[in-house]
């Protein structure tokens, strides 16, 4: 059975004390819940919050993710944060290749491939984001765009490590816009992503990979998305900053 995953992405929000408060209150809810072994709850916090947040949650129930890592391993790269540094704070996942990083910070697929390799080298699970822009949706190139992102971003990932990778399909036009892909649009792409993974690796591997949907997931649209065969959970931005919404989205899965 594939892992079902609810992952929050706080982006650049909250001060450390506010983040700790949010993580603690989410933790309090899950302390009374018996999670099925294949259900994973992840919160993606700013670098500055990782240490305090890992100490505020029960790591057997809630994993902490970083939202980025360096493509470099160590050395003279002022301002960068290496995968092994993230690991040393107790985080377990890293969101890699988010469209905001691709668009605002110019991250290319080859940079993303290197970041994923650094995660795997340090026993961190990358959450690889992919997805097309509104223009690419409109001109019909969206399958090719996502396929090319996957092939190039996974260029350094072998069969062993792909099983330690989560994929998140996040159509750029649906992120923070309130426009969600319909469950049918999302399912169609998730099924396609699984086919691409089967082509790169094999079908058995593709069947085991968790593919999350992200882009304006809210309590009122989560259940219909998660009901689809190839949607194994969500990467949640705005709604992950509200404890009640995040928990309702968990309940939907
Ligand atoms: P959103 O963000 O849920 O606010 O649309 C999702 C994401 O960027 O991961």
py3Dmol code that shows the C-alpha trace and the ligand (Angstrom):
import py3Dmol

protein = """\
ATOM      1  CA  UNK A   1       0.000   0.000   0.000  1.00  0.00           C
ATOM      2  CA  UNK A   2       1.313   3.453  -0.928  1.00  0.00           C
ATOM      3  CA  UNK A   3       1.927   6.002   1.807  1.00  0.00           C
ATOM      4  CA  UNK A   4      -0.827   8.588   2.200  1.00  0.00           C
ATOM      5  CA  UNK A   5       0.793  11.921   2.963  1.00  0.00           C
ATOM      6  CA  UNK A   6      -0.449  15.272   4.179  1.00  0.00           C
ATOM      7  CA  UNK A   7       2.399  17.765   3.947  1.00  0.00           C
ATOM      8  CA  UNK A   8       2.208  21.405   4.975  1.00  0.00           C
ATOM      9  CA  UNK A   9       4.323  24.063   3.293  1.00  0.00           C
ATOM     10  CA  UNK A  10       4.452  27.115   5.506  1.00  0.00           C
ATOM     11  CA  UNK A  11       6.615  29.005   2.985  1.00  0.00           C
ATOM     12  CA  UNK A  12       8.160  32.205   4.447  1.00  0.00           C
ATOM     13  CA  UNK A  13       5.549  32.679   7.173  1.00  0.00           C
ATOM     14  CA  UNK A  14       5.553  32.805  10.994  1.00  0.00           C
ATOM     15  CA  UNK A  15       8.234  33.848  13.451  1.00  0.00           C
ATOM     16  CA  UNK A  16       9.908  31.005  15.339  1.00  0.00           C
ATOM     17  CA  UNK A  17       7.663  31.338  18.415  1.00  0.00           C
ATOM     18  CA  UNK A  18       4.538  31.381  16.225  1.00  0.00           C
ATOM     19  CA  UNK A  19       5.774  28.366  14.261  1.00  0.00           C
ATOM     20  CA  UNK A  20       6.472  26.443  17.453  1.00  0.00           C
ATOM     21  CA  UNK A  21       2.986  27.280  18.680  1.00  0.00           C
ATOM     22  CA  UNK A  22       1.432  26.029  15.441  1.00  0.00           C
ATOM     23  CA  UNK A  23       3.555  22.860  15.392  1.00  0.00           C
ATOM     24  CA  UNK A  24       2.748  22.195  19.053  1.00  0.00           C
ATOM     25  CA  UNK A  25      -0.980  22.593  18.552  1.00  0.00           C
ATOM     26  CA  UNK A  26      -0.935  20.277  15.526  1.00  0.00           C
ATOM     27  CA  UNK A  27       1.099  17.840  17.618  1.00  0.00           C
ATOM     28  CA  UNK A  28      -1.443  18.041  20.424  1.00  0.00           C
ATOM     29  CA  UNK A  29      -4.214  16.972  18.032  1.00  0.00           C
ATOM     30  CA  UNK A  30      -2.205  14.035  16.702  1.00  0.00           C
ATOM     31  CA  UNK A  31      -1.151  12.904  20.174  1.00  0.00           C
ATOM     32  CA  UNK A  32      -4.725  11.654  20.640  1.00  0.00           C
ATOM     33  CA  UNK A  33      -4.919   9.981  17.232  1.00  0.00           C
ATOM     34  CA  UNK A  34      -3.736   6.529  16.281  1.00  0.00           C
ATOM     35  CA  UNK A  35      -2.215   7.021  12.837  1.00  0.00           C
ATOM     36  CA  UNK A  36      -2.267   4.109  10.413  1.00  0.00           C
ATOM     37  CA  UNK A  37       1.325   3.089   9.607  1.00  0.00           C
ATOM     38  CA  UNK A  38       1.042   4.189   5.967  1.00  0.00           C
ATOM     39  CA  UNK A  39      -0.206   7.706   6.846  1.00  0.00           C
ATOM     40  CA  UNK A  40       2.479  10.391   7.108  1.00  0.00           C
ATOM     41  CA  UNK A  41       2.009  13.909   8.439  1.00  0.00           C
ATOM     42  CA  UNK A  42       4.721  16.376   7.450  1.00  0.00           C
ATOM     43  CA  UNK A  43       5.170  20.063   8.140  1.00  0.00           C
ATOM     44  CA  UNK A  44       7.496  22.077   5.919  1.00  0.00           C
ATOM     45  CA  UNK A  45       8.943  24.923   7.964  1.00  0.00           C
ATOM     46  CA  UNK A  46      11.507  27.689   7.342  1.00  0.00           C
ATOM     47  CA  UNK A  47      15.149  26.709   8.035  1.00  0.00           C
ATOM     48  CA  UNK A  48      15.174  28.905  11.129  1.00  0.00           C
ATOM     49  CA  UNK A  49      12.324  26.872  12.648  1.00  0.00           C
ATOM     50  CA  UNK A  50      13.570  23.338  12.039  1.00  0.00           C
ATOM     51  CA  UNK A  51      15.394  22.868  15.321  1.00  0.00           C
ATOM     52  CA  UNK A  52      12.608  24.215  17.521  1.00  0.00           C
ATOM     53  CA  UNK A  53       9.848  22.469  15.550  1.00  0.00           C
ATOM     54  CA  UNK A  54      11.519  19.034  15.593  1.00  0.00           C
ATOM     55  CA  UNK A  55      11.685  19.407  19.392  1.00  0.00           C
ATOM     56  CA  UNK A  56       8.004  20.398  19.576  1.00  0.00           C
ATOM     57  CA  UNK A  57       6.507  17.368  17.853  1.00  0.00           C
ATOM     58  CA  UNK A  58       6.388  13.623  18.375  1.00  0.00           C
ATOM     59  CA  UNK A  59       8.549  12.492  15.468  1.00  0.00           C
ATOM     60  CA  UNK A  60       6.822   9.103  15.366  1.00  0.00           C
ATOM     61  CA  UNK A  61       3.732  10.990  14.177  1.00  0.00           C
ATOM     62  CA  UNK A  62       4.866  14.241  12.599  1.00  0.00           C
ATOM     63  CA  UNK A  63       7.919  14.695  10.401  1.00  0.00           C
ATOM     64  CA  UNK A  64       9.550  18.033   9.740  1.00  0.00           C
ATOM     65  CA  UNK A  65      10.516  19.096   6.231  1.00  0.00           C
ATOM     66  CA  UNK A  66      12.821  21.861   5.049  1.00  0.00           C
ATOM     67  CA  UNK A  67      11.577  23.849   2.080  1.00  0.00           C
ATOM     68  CA  UNK A  68      14.854  23.801   0.168  1.00  0.00           C
ATOM     69  CA  UNK A  69      18.479  22.694   0.401  1.00  0.00           C
ATOM     70  CA  UNK A  70      21.646  23.658  -1.396  1.00  0.00           C
ATOM     71  CA  UNK A  71      22.789  21.942  -4.560  1.00  0.00           C
ATOM     72  CA  UNK A  72      26.266  22.080  -3.046  1.00  0.00           C
ATOM     73  CA  UNK A  73      27.575  19.871  -0.256  1.00  0.00           C
ATOM     74  CA  UNK A  74      29.740  22.321   1.699  1.00  0.00           C
ATOM     75  CA  UNK A  75      32.166  25.180   1.391  1.00  0.00           C
ATOM     76  CA  UNK A  76      32.240  28.782   0.232  1.00  0.00           C
ATOM     77  CA  UNK A  77      28.569  29.262  -0.635  1.00  0.00           C
ATOM     78  CA  UNK A  78      27.494  32.173   1.565  1.00  0.00           C
ATOM     79  CA  UNK A  79      23.888  31.931   2.667  1.00  0.00           C
ATOM     80  CA  UNK A  80      23.341  28.343   1.515  1.00  0.00           C
ATOM     81  CA  UNK A  81      22.109  25.496   3.733  1.00  0.00           C
ATOM     82  CA  UNK A  82      23.394  21.996   3.000  1.00  0.00           C
ATOM     83  CA  UNK A  83      21.371  18.791   3.167  1.00  0.00           C
ATOM     84  CA  UNK A  84      23.544  17.329   5.937  1.00  0.00           C
ATOM     85  CA  UNK A  85      22.929  20.461   8.047  1.00  0.00           C
ATOM     86  CA  UNK A  86      19.191  19.958   7.657  1.00  0.00           C
ATOM     87  CA  UNK A  87      19.540  16.297   8.547  1.00  0.00           C
ATOM     88  CA  UNK A  88      21.574  17.179  11.640  1.00  0.00           C
ATOM     89  CA  UNK A  89      18.602  19.173  12.994  1.00  0.00           C
ATOM     90  CA  UNK A  90      16.281  16.187  12.758  1.00  0.00           C
ATOM     91  CA  UNK A  91      14.291  17.038   9.650  1.00  0.00           C
ATOM     92  CA  UNK A  92      13.312  14.034   7.551  1.00  0.00           C
ATOM     93  CA  UNK A  93      12.047  15.562   4.288  1.00  0.00           C
ATOM     94  CA  UNK A  94      13.008  18.422   1.964  1.00  0.00           C
ATOM     95  CA  UNK A  95      10.657  20.125  -0.488  1.00  0.00           C
ATOM     96  CA  UNK A  96      12.697  20.437  -3.681  1.00  0.00           C
ATOM     97  CA  UNK A  97      11.988  22.316  -6.901  1.00  0.00           C
ATOM     98  CA  UNK A  98       8.886  24.166  -5.756  1.00  0.00           C
ATOM     99  CA  UNK A  99       7.616  26.402  -8.567  1.00  0.00           C
ATOM    100  CA  UNK A 100       8.394  29.490  -6.464  1.00  0.00           C
ATOM    101  CA  UNK A 101      12.035  28.383  -6.383  1.00  0.00           C
ATOM    102  CA  UNK A 102      12.009  27.618 -10.097  1.00  0.00           C
ATOM    103  CA  UNK A 103      10.341  30.903 -11.067  1.00  0.00           C
ATOM    104  CA  UNK A 104      11.642  33.440  -8.545  1.00  0.00           C
ATOM    105  CA  UNK A 105      15.101  31.986  -7.865  1.00  0.00           C
ATOM    106  CA  UNK A 106      15.820  30.527 -11.285  1.00  0.00           C
ATOM    107  CA  UNK A 107      16.212  26.902 -10.221  1.00  0.00           C
ATOM    108  CA  UNK A 108      16.712  24.618 -13.187  1.00  0.00           C
ATOM    109  CA  UNK A 109      16.024  20.904 -13.418  1.00  0.00           C
ATOM    110  CA  UNK A 110      19.752  20.157 -13.263  1.00  0.00           C
ATOM    111  CA  UNK A 111      20.093  22.135 -10.011  1.00  0.00           C
ATOM    112  CA  UNK A 112      17.052  20.293  -8.678  1.00  0.00           C
ATOM    113  CA  UNK A 113      18.571  16.938  -9.689  1.00  0.00           C
ATOM    114  CA  UNK A 114      21.668  17.786  -7.638  1.00  0.00           C
ATOM    115  CA  UNK A 115      19.569  18.835  -4.625  1.00  0.00           C
ATOM    116  CA  UNK A 116      17.665  15.552  -4.770  1.00  0.00           C
ATOM    117  CA  UNK A 117      20.947  13.647  -4.905  1.00  0.00           C
ATOM    118  CA  UNK A 118      22.189  15.553  -1.837  1.00  0.00           C
ATOM    119  CA  UNK A 119      18.986  14.663   0.038  1.00  0.00           C
ATOM    120  CA  UNK A 120      19.395  10.982  -0.766  1.00  0.00           C
ATOM    121  CA  UNK A 121      23.074  11.032   0.229  1.00  0.00           C
ATOM    122  CA  UNK A 122      21.942  12.261   3.656  1.00  0.00           C
ATOM    123  CA  UNK A 123      18.977   9.906   4.089  1.00  0.00           C
ATOM    124  CA  UNK A 124      16.481  12.735   3.633  1.00  0.00           C
ATOM    125  CA  UNK A 125      13.332  12.168   1.588  1.00  0.00           C
ATOM    126  CA  UNK A 126      12.955  14.798  -1.150  1.00  0.00           C
ATOM    127  CA  UNK A 127       9.461  15.943  -2.102  1.00  0.00           C
ATOM    128  CA  UNK A 128       9.996  16.788  -5.768  1.00  0.00           C
ATOM    129  CA  UNK A 129       7.566  19.389  -7.092  1.00  0.00           C
ATOM    130  CA  UNK A 130       6.577  19.587 -10.721  1.00  0.00           C
ATOM    131  CA  UNK A 131       3.811  21.310 -12.637  1.00  0.00           C
ATOM    132  CA  UNK A 132       2.938  23.476 -15.596  1.00  0.00           C
ATOM    133  CA  UNK A 133       2.186  27.199 -15.829  1.00  0.00           C
ATOM    134  CA  UNK A 134      -1.176  28.555 -16.903  1.00  0.00           C
ATOM    135  CA  UNK A 135       0.198  29.250 -20.406  1.00  0.00           C
ATOM    136  CA  UNK A 136       1.420  25.661 -20.709  1.00  0.00           C
ATOM    137  CA  UNK A 137      -1.978  24.369 -19.578  1.00  0.00           C
ATOM    138  CA  UNK A 138      -3.691  26.572 -22.155  1.00  0.00           C
ATOM    139  CA  UNK A 139      -1.414  25.688 -25.067  1.00  0.00           C
ATOM    140  CA  UNK A 140      -1.765  21.972 -24.341  1.00  0.00           C
ATOM    141  CA  UNK A 141       1.932  21.284 -23.646  1.00  0.00           C
ATOM    142  CA  UNK A 142       1.397  20.376 -19.965  1.00  0.00           C
ATOM    143  CA  UNK A 143       2.048  16.643 -20.233  1.00  0.00           C
ATOM    144  CA  UNK A 144       5.350  17.246 -22.041  1.00  0.00           C
ATOM    145  CA  UNK A 145       6.365  19.972 -19.576  1.00  0.00           C
ATOM    146  CA  UNK A 146       5.841  17.706 -16.559  1.00  0.00           C
ATOM    147  CA  UNK A 147       7.478  14.715 -18.253  1.00  0.00           C
ATOM    148  CA  UNK A 148      10.577  16.780 -19.086  1.00  0.00           C
ATOM    149  CA  UNK A 149      10.763  18.135 -15.531  1.00  0.00           C
ATOM    150  CA  UNK A 150      10.608  14.607 -14.125  1.00  0.00           C
ATOM    151  CA  UNK A 151      13.174  13.099 -16.481  1.00  0.00           C
ATOM    152  CA  UNK A 152      15.674  15.927 -15.914  1.00  0.00           C
ATOM    153  CA  UNK A 153      15.089  16.319 -12.161  1.00  0.00           C
ATOM    154  CA  UNK A 154      15.451  12.591 -11.555  1.00  0.00           C
ATOM    155  CA  UNK A 155      18.549  12.228 -13.744  1.00  0.00           C
ATOM    156  CA  UNK A 156      20.746  11.401 -10.718  1.00  0.00           C
ATOM    157  CA  UNK A 157      18.176   9.235  -8.904  1.00  0.00           C
ATOM    158  CA  UNK A 158      18.482   5.467  -9.222  1.00  0.00           C
ATOM    159  CA  UNK A 159      15.945   2.709  -8.573  1.00  0.00           C
ATOM    160  CA  UNK A 160      16.869   2.485  -4.907  1.00  0.00           C
ATOM    161  CA  UNK A 161      16.459   6.189  -4.250  1.00  0.00           C
ATOM    162  CA  UNK A 162      13.329   6.815  -6.296  1.00  0.00           C
ATOM    163  CA  UNK A 163      11.547   4.716  -3.662  1.00  0.00           C
ATOM    164  CA  UNK A 164      12.768   7.289  -1.137  1.00  0.00           C
ATOM    165  CA  UNK A 165      11.261  10.164  -3.088  1.00  0.00           C
ATOM    166  CA  UNK A 166       7.812  11.752  -2.962  1.00  0.00           C
ATOM    167  CA  UNK A 167       6.446  13.561  -6.007  1.00  0.00           C
ATOM    168  CA  UNK A 168       4.113  16.540  -5.750  1.00  0.00           C
ATOM    169  CA  UNK A 169       2.158  17.711  -8.778  1.00  0.00           C
ATOM    170  CA  UNK A 170       1.467  21.410  -8.327  1.00  0.00           C
ATOM    171  CA  UNK A 171       0.040  23.223 -11.339  1.00  0.00           C
ATOM    172  CA  UNK A 172       1.501  26.726 -11.034  1.00  0.00           C
ATOM    173  CA  UNK A 173      -1.840  28.308 -11.931  1.00  0.00           C
ATOM    174  CA  UNK A 174      -3.428  26.692  -8.888  1.00  0.00           C
ATOM    175  CA  UNK A 175      -0.855  27.737  -6.266  1.00  0.00           C
ATOM    176  CA  UNK A 176      -2.123  30.408  -3.911  1.00  0.00           C
ATOM    177  CA  UNK A 177      -4.738  31.456  -6.464  1.00  0.00           C
ATOM    178  CA  UNK A 178      -7.809  29.729  -5.084  1.00  0.00           C
ATOM    179  CA  UNK A 179      -8.106  27.932  -8.463  1.00  0.00           C
ATOM    180  CA  UNK A 180      -7.796  24.202  -7.829  1.00  0.00           C
ATOM    181  CA  UNK A 181      -7.305  21.676 -10.587  1.00  0.00           C
ATOM    182  CA  UNK A 182     -10.498  19.655 -10.816  1.00  0.00           C
ATOM    183  CA  UNK A 183     -10.186  16.153  -9.358  1.00  0.00           C
ATOM    184  CA  UNK A 184     -10.367  14.854 -12.953  1.00  0.00           C
ATOM    185  CA  UNK A 185      -7.586  17.184 -14.184  1.00  0.00           C
ATOM    186  CA  UNK A 186      -5.417  16.238 -11.201  1.00  0.00           C
ATOM    187  CA  UNK A 187      -6.083  12.497 -11.555  1.00  0.00           C
ATOM    188  CA  UNK A 188      -5.295  12.633 -15.278  1.00  0.00           C
ATOM    189  CA  UNK A 189      -1.875  14.178 -14.536  1.00  0.00           C
ATOM    190  CA  UNK A 190      -1.132  11.900 -11.579  1.00  0.00           C
ATOM    191  CA  UNK A 191      -1.849   8.846 -13.701  1.00  0.00           C
ATOM    192  CA  UNK A 192       0.437  10.283 -16.376  1.00  0.00           C
ATOM    193  CA  UNK A 193       3.216  10.965 -13.827  1.00  0.00           C
ATOM    194  CA  UNK A 194       2.973   7.356 -12.668  1.00  0.00           C
ATOM    195  CA  UNK A 195       3.315   6.254 -16.300  1.00  0.00           C
ATOM    196  CA  UNK A 196       6.423   8.420 -16.732  1.00  0.00           C
ATOM    197  CA  UNK A 197       7.950   6.954 -13.549  1.00  0.00           C
ATOM    198  CA  UNK A 198       7.198   3.465 -14.917  1.00  0.00           C
ATOM    199  CA  UNK A 199       8.987   4.401 -18.151  1.00  0.00           C
ATOM    200  CA  UNK A 200      12.057   5.750 -16.331  1.00  0.00           C
ATOM    201  CA  UNK A 201      12.178   2.946 -13.730  1.00  0.00           C
ATOM    202  CA  UNK A 202       9.492   0.247 -13.904  1.00  0.00           C
ATOM    203  CA  UNK A 203       5.815  -0.277 -13.177  1.00  0.00           C
ATOM    204  CA  UNK A 204       6.371  -1.937  -9.830  1.00  0.00           C
ATOM    205  CA  UNK A 205       8.297   1.128  -8.630  1.00  0.00           C
ATOM    206  CA  UNK A 206       5.721   3.524 -10.126  1.00  0.00           C
ATOM    207  CA  UNK A 207       2.960   1.752  -8.204  1.00  0.00           C
ATOM    208  CA  UNK A 208       4.797   2.342  -4.913  1.00  0.00           C
ATOM    209  CA  UNK A 209       5.530   6.076  -5.302  1.00  0.00           C
ATOM    210  CA  UNK A 210       3.323   8.562  -3.462  1.00  0.00           C
ATOM    211  CA  UNK A 211       2.171  11.405  -5.695  1.00  0.00           C
ATOM    212  CA  UNK A 212       0.718  14.412  -3.874  1.00  0.00           C
ATOM    213  CA  UNK A 213      -1.474  17.117  -5.333  1.00  0.00           C
ATOM    214  CA  UNK A 214      -0.790  20.745  -4.401  1.00  0.00           C
ATOM    215  CA  UNK A 215      -2.472  23.995  -5.343  1.00  0.00           C
ATOM    216  CA  UNK A 216      -5.231  25.616  -3.293  1.00  0.00           C
ATOM    217  CA  UNK A 217      -6.116  22.437  -1.396  1.00  0.00           C
ATOM    218  CA  UNK A 218      -8.664  23.411   1.257  1.00  0.00           C
ATOM    219  CA  UNK A 219     -10.901  21.506   3.684  1.00  0.00           C
ATOM    220  CA  UNK A 220     -13.807  21.750   1.251  1.00  0.00           C
ATOM    221  CA  UNK A 221     -12.051  20.331  -1.815  1.00  0.00           C
ATOM    222  CA  UNK A 222      -9.581  17.888  -0.241  1.00  0.00           C
ATOM    223  CA  UNK A 223     -11.831  14.827  -0.020  1.00  0.00           C
ATOM    224  CA  UNK A 224     -12.848  14.804  -3.684  1.00  0.00           C
ATOM    225  CA  UNK A 225      -9.200  15.107  -4.732  1.00  0.00           C
ATOM    226  CA  UNK A 226      -7.997  12.389  -2.350  1.00  0.00           C
ATOM    227  CA  UNK A 227     -10.686   9.987  -3.561  1.00  0.00           C
ATOM    228  CA  UNK A 228      -8.933   9.719  -6.922  1.00  0.00           C
ATOM    229  CA  UNK A 229      -6.895   6.545  -7.488  1.00  0.00           C
ATOM    230  CA  UNK A 230      -3.521   8.168  -8.137  1.00  0.00           C
ATOM    231  CA  UNK A 231      -3.721  11.048  -5.653  1.00  0.00           C
ATOM    232  CA  UNK A 232      -1.943   9.928  -2.492  1.00  0.00           C
ATOM    233  CA  UNK A 233      -2.292  13.104  -0.472  1.00  0.00           C
ATOM    234  CA  UNK A 234      -1.590  16.804  -0.634  1.00  0.00           C
ATOM    235  CA  UNK A 235       1.084  19.464  -0.376  1.00  0.00           C
ATOM    236  CA  UNK A 236      -0.749  22.233   1.387  1.00  0.00           C
ATOM    237  CA  UNK A 237       0.341  25.874   1.397  1.00  0.00           C
ATOM    238  CA  UNK A 238      -2.039  28.520   2.740  1.00  0.00           C
ATOM    239  CA  UNK A 239      -4.341  26.091   4.544  1.00  0.00           C
ATOM    240  CA  UNK A 240      -1.416  24.522   6.440  1.00  0.00           C
ATOM    241  CA  UNK A 241      -0.990  27.743   8.408  1.00  0.00           C
ATOM    242  CA  UNK A 242      -4.361  27.213  10.059  1.00  0.00           C
ATOM    243  CA  UNK A 243      -4.416  24.311  12.471  1.00  0.00           C
ATOM    244  CA  UNK A 244      -8.134  23.605  11.975  1.00  0.00           C
ATOM    245  CA  UNK A 245      -7.855  23.578   8.181  1.00  0.00           C
ATOM    246  CA  UNK A 246      -4.757  21.382   8.214  1.00  0.00           C
ATOM    247  CA  UNK A 247      -6.480  18.894  10.491  1.00  0.00           C
ATOM    248  CA  UNK A 248      -9.646  18.874   8.391  1.00  0.00           C
ATOM    249  CA  UNK A 249      -7.520  18.144   5.326  1.00  0.00           C
ATOM    250  CA  UNK A 250      -5.889  15.255   7.225  1.00  0.00           C
ATOM    251  CA  UNK A 251      -9.351  13.990   8.134  1.00  0.00           C
ATOM    252  CA  UNK A 252     -10.276  14.073   4.458  1.00  0.00           C
ATOM    253  CA  UNK A 253      -7.624  11.490   3.708  1.00  0.00           C
TER     254      UNK A 253
END
"""
ligand_1 = """\
9
LIG
P -1.380 26.715 -1.727
O 0.173 26.376 -1.947
O -1.999 25.537 -1.038
O -1.391 27.968 -0.912
O -1.957 26.914 -3.104
C 0.605 25.082 -2.283
C 2.102 25.063 -2.435
O 2.663 26.053 -2.933
O 2.782 24.094 -2.054
"""
view = py3Dmol.view(width=600, height=400)
view.addModel(protein, "pdb")
view.setStyle({"model": 0}, {"cartoon": {"style": "trace"}})
view.addModel(ligand_1, "xyz")
view.setStyle({"model": 1}, {"stick": {}})
view.zoomTo()
view.show()
